[in-house]
Each structure stands twice: as structure tokens, then as C-alpha cells.
Amino acid sequence: MTADPLFERLLAEAEAAPVQGWDFSWFDGRASEQRPSWGYAELMGRQLAAARSALDLQTGGGEVLAGIPTPPAMLCATESWPPNVRIARRNLAPLGGRVVQAADGQPLPFRRESFDLVVSRHPTVVLWDEIARVLRPGGRYLSQQIGIGSNRELYEYLMGPQPHPEGNGSERVLAALAAAGLVAEDVRHESLEVRFDDIAAVVVFLRKVIWTVPDFSVPRYRDQLAELHEQIQRDGPFTSHSQRLLVQARKPAG
């Protein structure tokens, strides 16, 4: 079969695109995602403005945290990937933020009861006991998390049918909060449309959001990508659905 020059050009563009940090401006005009109705960034900004000390877990490049209008007196963040750590330190320096490189699945490198507020947007690992440990009595936890089956249409297009647990993850979150001694205040789920306008957007997304297809590489999935490129050219944008959870909880006072 003769190679499609457009497909080859789009693949080359996608593989050359930077994927460090958590800036998605590259996708402008070629992919889009609905936003949850609760407005995580605004919620986070209001709660950070009311806190004296706060911690952002798995901050990425610090792009979301850097947008807050009023930082607390003490602001810390963790990130595991060294290229992102460098970007986050640069982005959070104007806020006086301290960025600590820390593995996602390991205990947090902070003393117990250090923070009034812990926040996290799209964590890949959630250590509920550690969150409870570093929160002060009466402290709060705010997170926007990835629900079960997020972008299932996309990963099953490439990988075939995959097993997945029942539900959207809310029940699991409620059980984990209770086990850690945290009181759930608001746990909500929304399913949101994600649209990919060309195959380059698909490839950059999979390179950036690495848990979607954990073993992704262009050579490994080249045939499926070629089929998807043809489908997009023939039928228009490919649509998937992200699953998002809002989690708000507190540590009991005393």
C-alpha cells in the first residue's frame, strides 16, 4: 500500500512536538475537551487564598497552580518527572512556591500535619493515608481525578477491548476517604466529550497522557494509527469521552 504523505507528515510533526509540562496549548485548533461544570481552577484558587499553607501533589509543570491569584504564605508542590520539576520550579517561583521531586507512589516528604490544604489535579497515584497524615486537623483536600474508563473509545481503538471495573470510581473514592479517616464533602462525576481533529493530535495526546495507552509508541501502533487517520479523513473528528471526578474532603478537627 502506498504511504499517505499527509499521514507521514502528521506523524513527524507529532513526534517532534514537546510533551513536557502540563500545557495543552499545542492542541488549539486540532483537539478539544469539554470542561467539568465545577470549574476546578476557580475552586482551587478560592481555597488556596483562604489557606496559610498548601501542597499541590503531582503538579506537572505547575501550569495550573501558577494561575492562582493569591498564593498562601507557604506553598509547596511535588512532581516525579525531572523535566517537569524544572518547568514547575520556573513557573512557581513568582508565587514563592517550593517544588520537591518525589516519586508518586512513595510517602510524602513532609512532616505530619504540615498543611491546611492539599490539592491535586489528575493524580496518577493517590496515597490517601499520606494525604491524611500531612493535613492539619480541620484541613481540606481538593482534587479533580480521572474516572474509570477515561478515553476508553481511544485506547480500545488501539488496544482492542479491555477489562474495566464497574462504576465510575466514585464508590472507590468514598471508601478510600473513609479508610483514611477523611470526611467526604463532595464527590461528583462527569463524562466529557474529547474531539481529535487529526492523527497528530491523537499521537501527541498519547505521548503526553501516558497512562491512556501505557505501552504506546508510533512504531508499535502504526497500523492502527493509519486506520484511524483514514477514518478521520473520511468521517471527520474522532470522539472519545474523558471521565472526571471532583473530590472534596476534610480531616476532622481534633
C-alpha positions as semicolon CSV with decimal commas, in nm:
position;residue;x (nm);y (nm);z (nm)
1;M;0,000;0,000;0,000
2;T;0,133;0,343;-0,094
3;A;0,216;0,560;0,207
4;D;-0,007;0,863;0,257
5;P;0,218;1,174;0,253
6;L;-0,024;1,359;0,485
7;F;-0,016;1,074;0,737
8;E;0,364;1,069;0,733
9;R;0,384;1,447;0,774
10;L;0,140;1,447;1,066
11;L;0,329;1,164;1,238
12;A;0,657;1,351;1,203
13;E;0,500;1,668;1,342
14;A;0,351;1,476;1,635
15;E;0,674;1,300;1,726
16;A;0,863;1,632;1,721
17;A;0,611;1,809;1,948
18;P;0,728;1,877;2,307
19;V;0,535;1,687;2,574
20;Q;0,696;1,821;2,894
21;G;0,480;2,003;3,143
22;W;0,103;2,020;3,155
23;D;0,047;2,291;2,893
24;F;-0,207;2,180;2,630
25;S;-0,191;2,491;2,409
26;W;-0,035;2,281;2,129
27;F;-0,378;2,125;2,075
28;D;-0,552;2,456;1,999
29;G;-0,739;2,418;1,670
30;R;-0,678;2,043;1,639
31;A;-0,830;1,887;1,953
32;S;-1,076;1,994;2,221
33;E;-1,217;1,867;2,551
34;Q;-1,523;1,975;2,742
35;R;-1,453;2,118;3,087
36;P;-1,626;1,994;3,403
37;S;-1,905;2,216;3,530
38;W;-1,746;2,265;3,874
39;G;-1,451;2,477;3,749
40;Y;-1,156;2,320;3,928
41;A;-0,911;2,607;3,878
42;E;-1,151;2,862;4,030
43;L;-1,233;2,629;4,321
44;M;-0,863;2,573;4,385
45;G;-0,785;2,945;4,367
46;R;-1,051;3,032;4,626
47;Q;-0,939;2,761;4,868
48;L;-0,570;2,848;4,829
49;A;-0,643;3,214;4,901
50;A;-0,802;3,110;5,232
51;A;-0,519;2,875;5,336
52;R;-0,199;2,955;5,526
53;S;-0,009;2,652;5,394
54;A;-0,086;2,433;5,094
55;L;0,054;2,142;4,895
56;D;-0,012;2,059;4,528
57;L;0,056;1,691;4,454
58;Q;0,186;1,581;4,112
59;T;0,187;1,937;3,985
60;G;0,325;1,857;3,638
61;G;0,487;2,174;3,515
62;G;0,295;2,380;3,770
63;E;0,088;2,545;3,496
64;V;-0,249;2,514;3,674
65;L;-0,113;2,619;4,014
66;A;0,075;2,914;3,860
67;G;-0,256;3,070;3,758
68;I;-0,388;3,128;4,110
69;P;-0,438;3,495;4,203
70;T;-0,346;3,474;4,574
71;P;-0,098;3,212;4,700
72;P;-0,081;3,108;5,066
73;A;0,215;3,209;5,281
74;M;0,364;2,861;5,239
75;L;0,316;2,688;4,905
76;C;0,474;2,353;4,817
77;A;0,435;2,113;4,526
78;T;0,557;1,766;4,434
79;E;0,645;1,626;4,091
80;S;0,814;1,299;3,995
81;W;0,940;1,360;3,639
82;P;1,268;1,563;3,633
83;P;1,188;1,765;3,314
84;N;0,860;1,874;3,475
85;V;1,033;1,958;3,803
86;R;1,249;2,214;3,623
87;I;0,949;2,368;3,448
88;A;0,744;2,376;3,770
89;R;1,021;2,549;3,963
90;R;1,036;2,818;3,697
91;N;0,657;2,858;3,682
92;L;0,603;2,867;4,059
93;A;0,898;3,086;4,155
94;P;0,691;3,409;4,122
95;L;0,448;3,266;4,381
96;G;0,725;3,170;4,621
97;G;0,640;2,805;4,561
98;R;0,879;2,527;4,660
99;V;0,884;2,224;4,426
100;V;1,008;1,891;4,563
101;Q;1,095;1,599;4,336
102;A;0,914;1,298;4,482
103;A;0,812;0,959;4,343
104;D;0,435;0,933;4,301
105;G;0,392;0,608;4,494
106;Q;0,622;0,685;4,787
107;P;0,545;0,852;5,124
108;L;0,529;1,230;5,104
109;P;0,850;1,407;5,215
110;F;0,672;1,634;5,464
111;R;0,608;1,625;5,836
112;R;0,268;1,524;5,966
113;E;0,007;1,799;5,998
114;S;0,206;2,043;5,779
115;F;-0,072;2,180;5,556
116;D;-0,413;2,343;5,578
117;L;-0,491;2,235;5,223
118;V;-0,380;1,961;4,984
119;V;-0,481;1,987;4,617
120;S;-0,417;1,767;4,315
121;R;-0,535;1,778;3,955
122;H;-0,534;1,447;3,767
123;P;-0,311;1,248;4,005
124;T;-0,190;0,913;3,871
125;V;-0,147;0,771;4,223
126;V;-0,344;0,878;4,531
127;L;-0,193;0,793;4,870
128;W;-0,495;0,863;5,088
129;D;-0,321;0,782;5,418
130;E;-0,035;1,018;5,332
131;I;-0,277;1,297;5,244
132;A;-0,448;1,249;5,580
133;R;-0,110;1,244;5,756
134;V;0,017;1,577;5,619
135;L;-0,316;1,759;5,667
136;R;-0,369;1,953;5,986
137;P;-0,686;1,880;6,187
138;G;-0,965;2,062;6,009
139;G;-0,758;2,074;5,688
140;R;-0,913;2,016;5,346
141;Y;-0,842;1,808;5,036
142;L;-0,947;1,917;4,685
143;S;-0,883;1,710;4,375
144;Q;-1,001;1,661;4,019
145;Q;-0,934;1,298;3,934
146;I;-0,954;1,073;3,631
147;G;-1,253;0,839;3,646
148;I;-1,265;0,477;3,540
149;G;-1,270;0,422;3,162
150;S;-1,147;0,769;3,069
151;N;-1,099;0,787;2,690
152;R;-1,200;0,424;2,660
153;E;-1,303;0,473;2,295
154;L;-0,947;0,582;2,209
155;Y;-0,749;0,319;2,398
156;E;-0,977;0,037;2,282
157;Y;-0,941;0,155;1,921
158;L;-0,569;0,092;1,951
159;M;-0,555;-0,195;2,204
160;G;-0,884;-0,377;2,145
161;P;-1,146;-0,447;2,415
162;Q;-1,007;-0,406;2,768
163;P;-1,144;-0,522;3,105
164;H;-1,259;-0,243;3,332
165;P;-1,424;-0,224;3,675
166;E;-1,789;-0,135;3,715
167;G;-1,893;0,219;3,803
168;N;-1,708;0,546;3,752
169;G;-1,477;0,540;4,055
170;S;-1,692;0,740;4,296
171;E;-1,761;0,442;4,520
172;R;-1,391;0,357;4,537
173;V;-1,304;0,718;4,631
174;L;-1,566;0,728;4,908
175;A;-1,436;0,403;5,054
176;A;-1,074;0,525;5,039
177;L;-1,161;0,854;5,210
178;A;-1,338;0,674;5,492
179;A;-1,050;0,428;5,536
180;A;-0,803;0,718;5,566
181;G;-1,018;0,894;5,826
182;L;-1,120;1,176;5,593
183;V;-1,477;1,305;5,569
184;A;-1,621;1,331;5,216
185;E;-1,788;1,665;5,148
186;D;-1,846;1,642;4,771
187;V;-1,771;1,358;4,528
188;R;-1,912;1,408;4,178
189;H;-1,862;1,250;3,834
190;E;-1,898;1,390;3,481
191;S;-1,839;1,236;3,137
192;L;-1,695;1,489;2,890
193;E;-1,651;1,487;2,512
194;V;-1,297;1,483;2,373
195;R;-1,252;1,551;1,999
196;F;-0,941;1,483;1,791
197;D;-0,931;1,663;1,455
198;D;-0,624;1,490;1,313
199;I;-0,394;1,197;1,385
200;A;-0,116;1,425;1,508
201;A;-0,340;1,535;1,795
202;V;-0,402;1,171;1,885
203;V;-0,030;1,089;1,888
204;V;0,072;1,393;2,094
205;F;-0,209;1,321;2,341
206;L;-0,090;0,962;2,383
207;R;0,272;1,074;2,424
208;K;0,169;1,331;2,684
209;V;-0,104;1,147;2,877
210;I;0,099;0,828;2,904
211;W;-0,143;0,624;3,115
212;T;-0,403;0,619;2,834
213;V;-0,209;0,355;2,637
214;P;0,080;0,259;2,868
215;D;0,294;0,090;2,601
216;F;0,228;0,349;2,331
217;S;0,480;0,422;2,058
218;V;0,422;0,513;1,694
219;P;0,600;0,203;1,555
220;R;0,405;-0,032;1,784
221;Y;0,065;0,112;1,686
222;R;0,141;0,233;1,336
223;D;-0,122;0,016;1,163
224;Q;-0,400;0,127;1,400
225;L;-0,292;0,490;1,367
226;A;-0,304;0,462;0,987
227;E;-0,657;0,321;1,006
228;L;-0,764;0,596;1,243
229;H;-0,610;0,861;1,018
230;E;-0,814;0,728;0,725
231;Q;-1,129;0,729;0,939
232;I;-1,075;1,092;1,046
233;Q;-1,009;1,197;0,687
234;R;-1,325;1,019;0,572
235;D;-1,571;1,079;0,861
236;G;-1,438;1,380;1,050
237;P;-1,305;1,416;1,406
238;F;-1,268;1,113;1,630
239;T;-1,470;1,145;1,951
240;S;-1,384;0,995;2,287
241;H;-1,502;1,070;2,641
242;S;-1,297;1,162;2,945
243;Q;-1,427;1,072;3,291
244;R;-1,368;1,324;3,570
245;L;-1,430;1,316;3,944
246;L;-1,443;1,612;4,180
247;V;-1,331;1,516;4,531
248;Q;-1,363;1,750;4,828
249;A;-1,296;1,622;5,179
250;R;-1,173;1,736;5,518
251;K;-0,977;1,597;5,810
252;P;-1,183;1,607;6,128
253;A;-1,078;1,875;6,373
254;G;-0,919;1,742;6,691
